């Protein structure tokens, strides 16, 4: 480690871990693993100060951030600190896109790239996608006839994923495992690229993918010449490195090889953007392989939350990385379950208790894994007039599935004869597009226009399409027309009418056929089910329900204050005094169609990704974390025993992640910590993790842990097991004497012997 001269560092309040990072040498590549709330920004700024104190020219330091807001905040804090220390020049702090924009401009000036206009609005990209699709159709490409709203979002995501990777479109598509309905996506992407280049246009993603593609086509002498066009950075500091994608990484690697020193900062366990191209493996292993002799530094102490969240986070994430540790050094954080079985009632009760403590609603966030879990939350808040702010998602009554159900609800209320019954005139469109009538886009547009002008003719319009159709399809369309005519009989029982409509028209089957992934299908179905539950719960006739929804919608006009509502993905990088997690059901979070994680590598990877999302969620909380679930008696018993279910169990509805967090054991540890009274041993399957945590913190209590193995669960030779410290192994034998000691072969680690009364062995699968 480089020795620092006295008084060269401004910040003297760094932790020991942070100090090691700041004083890292000037040549060796470094990886900083920073847990949530670990003071990354403070550490990075201090590192820059240290570099400047070693006479490094500011122009030789490049700092990369992933979004504009983070870049602006960091730049402001850095400038202020450097000015205080007497440094009047700051290093370059930029986003990847800003870097790419300048690089493309230089490449154009030198004739390496054709001049192109940067287009930043989404509509232009959508317009070009439509044109590309039409060109494919004219050439005879097989394209499923779908409404644009059913494929456009996936197409935009696919474009981003291809440009984030270093693979051809077809290979990316095959890796995604999307349905056959999207088989035309690779051809659509290639056609889009042809159009884009012909029109000399670049979108944001092209600012990096165009230079990367160019560099891949050049020999080494030309690459050297290209490197002369970028800033002469000799020190790279890259924040949130877990979110980097292959295109960004490979481009920077080509432009800034050794002796440029890289310091990457992030936390693989907070990588939650794989769906848009992020590759956690780059930070986890590839960086070490590519650079060699990498020095790894942990920033394991979080100043955001207290020991309860730290212990829970450590327990959960140890399932992904047995060595991970998250130390909570903030104020004490309270953790609890919901006090009512229904989400809406439980939420309102928690908010009432929070306000009665003299706290503000603005300090509260409700986080969900899936949008459908937000439906009962929004409805409960709307009903009670509780102000809320929705981040990133469409408002409740703009959701496509809910608007579709409201359209059919309007028909039940007599909307065909009285169009004023519709929540919005445009809702009539949903009656023709979900399920789709088929035909060309132009034909559907004409039919929709006719229906909006004369809603009472809607059944006849559908029959006209049936007249021009044959066989089974014609029959289904005639039935659909008759169904619309008869829907008003459910005027006083709208919930029944909607349920029968979903079944009669095969709407859930339509969702399945038009979604690229099962999770999209299930989300649409769950959103419908949540709204149906509301209709059933409210009671009354169709007209009164629609009027009530319209009234609630009018009341919720100010979304600038109140409770924050967002998906966990949107909460990344944020923190709140009070966090409530909703939708913690096994099969939904973690999401899976069938739990194959014990035998399938991809399923296990998906489970690890979902676990990272849960880890991010619980580490947003500063003072209070509420799990909006009420455990059953069986779940309560299992948690009290410290058990962790390793496979989906029909008797359990609570997410396995809650069990992995060991809330009951954590509660006992914190009670002993704060009262300095240690009673009986604490039952937990995570005793080894918790002991490591206690060992890492000064003034921690001396506690003992145990995990009983029931007699019926005796391990047999050949059983696969997991141990927190030694990883996976195979049971060799279990003695039949009084102690019944277990012998496990852990491969390279060797043979280990355990007492089952205090074992940390978790059975993964039985012998064949």
Secondary structure by P-SEA (a helix, b strand, c coil): cccccccccccccccaaaaaaaaccccbbbbbbcccccaaaaaaaaaaaaaaaaccccccbbbbbccaaaaaaaaaaaaaaaaaaccccccccccaaaaaaaaaaaaaaaccccbbbbbccaaaaaaaaaaaaaaaaaaccccccccccccaaaaaaaaaaaaaccccaaaaaaaacccccccaaaaaaaaaaaaaaaacccccccccaaaaaaaaaccaaaaaaaaaacccccbbbbcccccccaaaaaaaaaaccccbbbbbbbbcccccccccbbbcccccccccccccbbbbbbccccccccaaaaaaaaaaaccccccbbbbbcccbbbbbccccccaaaaaaaaaaaaaaaccccccbbbbbcccccaaaaaaaaaaacbbbbbcccccccccaaaaaaaaaaaaaacccccccccccccccccccccccccccaaaaaaaaaaaaacccaaaaaaaaaaaacccaaaaaaaaaaaaaaacccccccaaaaaaaaaaaaaaaaaaaaacccaaaaaaaaaaaaaaaaaaaaacccaaaaaaaaaaaaaaaccccccbbbbcccccccccccbbbbcccccccccccccccccccaaaaaaaaaaaaaaaaaaaccccbbbccccccaaaaaaaaaccccccccccccccaaaaaaaaaaaaaaaaaaaaccccccccccaaaaaaaaaaacccccbbbbbbbbccccccccccccccccccbbbbccccccccbbbbbbcccccbbbbcccccccccccccc
